[in-house]
Amino acid sequence: MKFDFTYTPSKNDLKTIDKELDAFNDHALVDPDGKKIGCFLRNDTGDLLGGLIGLMLYTSLHIQVFWLSEGVRGKGYGSQLLELVLAEAAKNHIENIFLETFTFQAPEFYEKHGFIEVGRFTDYPKLGVDKIFYKRKL
């Protein structure tokens, strides 16, 4: 046996680890692929001004990315976008919404929309910044 530490893992090694972990998890999570979703905000000419990307998996939605361009922030578009996604989640029998954000992003926004902090990595990824984990029940 030997240990092999690298800063440049091969694509094959990464794929093998993912494949083997998926195989291990199969007994508890049958077909855990989920459904990728997206909801986007566009201007009249179709330019992308913001959006939310997530993964619906069983009875959960993981919001993976939520971004608004500088020009539309603070004007209620984020709230409207989030509410649209939550309504769609409810139609799909989603019970729990999960997301993570950093302290320099917009944790107050999520709290205003009923998300509860369920965990935190302090000083991650650097000193003075925390990564916050949120959950909301539908």
C-alpha positions in Angstrom: 0.0 0.0 0.0 1.1 3.5 -0.6 -0.4 7.0 -0.4 -0.2 9.3 -3.4 -1.0 13.0 -2.8 -1.3 15.3 -5.8 -2.4 18.8 -6.7 -3.4 17.6 -10.1 -5.6 14.5 -9.8 -6.3 12.8 -13.1 -9.8 12.8 -14.6 -9.7 9.0 -14.4 -9.0 9.0 -10.7 -11.7 11.6 -10.1 -14.2 9.6 -12.2 -13.3 6.4 -10.3 -13.9 8.0 -6.9 -17.2 9.4 -8.0 -18.3 6.1 -9.5 -17.4 4.1 -6.5 -19.1 6.5 -4.0 -22.2 6.4 -6.2 -22.1 2.6 -6.1 -21.8 2.6 -2.3 -24.7 5.0 -2.0 -27.0 3.1 -4.3 -28.6 1.0 -1.5 -29.9 4.2 0.1 -30.4 6.5 -2.9 -31.9 4.7 -5.8 -31.5 6.8 -9.0 -30.1 9.9 -7.3 -29.6 11.9 -10.5 -32.4 14.3 -9.8 -33.7 17.0 -12.1 -31.6 20.1 -12.9 -33.7 23.3 -13.0 -33.1 26.8 -14.0 -35.1 30.1 -13.7 -33.8 33.1 -15.5 -34.4 36.9 -15.6 -34.0 38.5 -19.1 -34.5 41.9 -20.5 -36.7 42.7 -23.5 -33.9 41.8 -25.9 -33.2 38.4 -24.2 -30.0 39.4 -22.4 -29.5 37.4 -19.2 -29.8 39.6 -16.1 -29.9 36.9 -13.5 -30.9 33.4 -12.6 -31.2 30.5 -10.3 -29.9 27.0 -10.9 -30.8 24.1 -8.7 -31.2 20.4 -8.4 -34.5 18.7 -7.4 -33.7 15.4 -5.8 -36.5 13.3 -4.2 -38.3 15.8 -1.9 -35.5 18.3 -1.8 -34.3 21.2 -3.9 -30.7 22.3 -3.6 -30.3 25.9 -4.9 -26.7 25.7 -6.3 -26.3 29.1 -7.9 -28.3 32.3 -7.5 -27.0 35.5 -9.3 -28.4 38.9 -10.3 -26.5 41.5 -12.3 -25.6 44.7 -10.5 -28.2 46.7 -12.3 -31.2 44.7 -11.1 -30.2 44.1 -7.5 -32.3 45.6 -4.8 -35.3 46.1 -7.1 -37.4 43.0 -6.0 -36.4 40.8 -9.0 -34.5 38.4 -6.8 -37.5 37.9 -4.5 -39.8 37.4 -7.5 -37.4 34.9 -9.0 -37.1 33.0 -5.8 -40.8 32.9 -5.2 -41.4 31.5 -8.7 -38.9 28.7 -8.1 -40.5 27.9 -4.7 -43.9 27.7 -6.3 -42.5 25.3 -8.9 -40.8 23.3 -6.2 -44.2 23.0 -4.4 -45.8 21.7 -7.6 -43.1 19.0 -7.7 -43.8 17.9 -4.1 -40.6 19.4 -2.8 -40.6 19.7 1.0 -37.1 21.1 1.7 -35.0 23.8 0.1 -31.3 23.9 0.8 -28.6 26.4 -0.2 -25.3 27.8 0.9 -24.0 31.3 0.7 -21.1 33.4 2.1 -21.3 36.2 4.7 -20.3 38.8 2.0 -23.1 37.7 -0.3 -26.7 38.2 0.9 -27.6 36.1 3.9 -30.2 38.6 5.0 -32.0 38.1 1.8 -32.5 34.4 2.4 -33.4 35.0 6.1 -36.1 37.5 4.9 -37.5 34.7 2.7 -37.8 32.2 5.6 -34.5 30.3 5.4 -33.1 29.2 8.7 -29.3 28.8 9.2 -28.5 25.1 9.9 -24.8 25.3 9.8 -21.7 27.4 9.3 -18.1 27.0 8.3 -16.3 29.9 10.1 -13.3 31.5 8.5 -14.0 29.6 5.2 -12.6 29.9 2.6 -10.5 32.6 4.3 -10.3 34.4 7.7 -13.2 36.8 8.2 -15.5 35.0 5.7 -18.0 32.3 6.7 -19.9 29.9 4.5 -23.5 29.6 5.8 -25.9 26.7 5.1 -29.6 27.4 5.0 -32.8 25.3 4.9 -36.4 26.2 4.3 -39.4 24.0 4.7 -42.2 24.3 2.1 
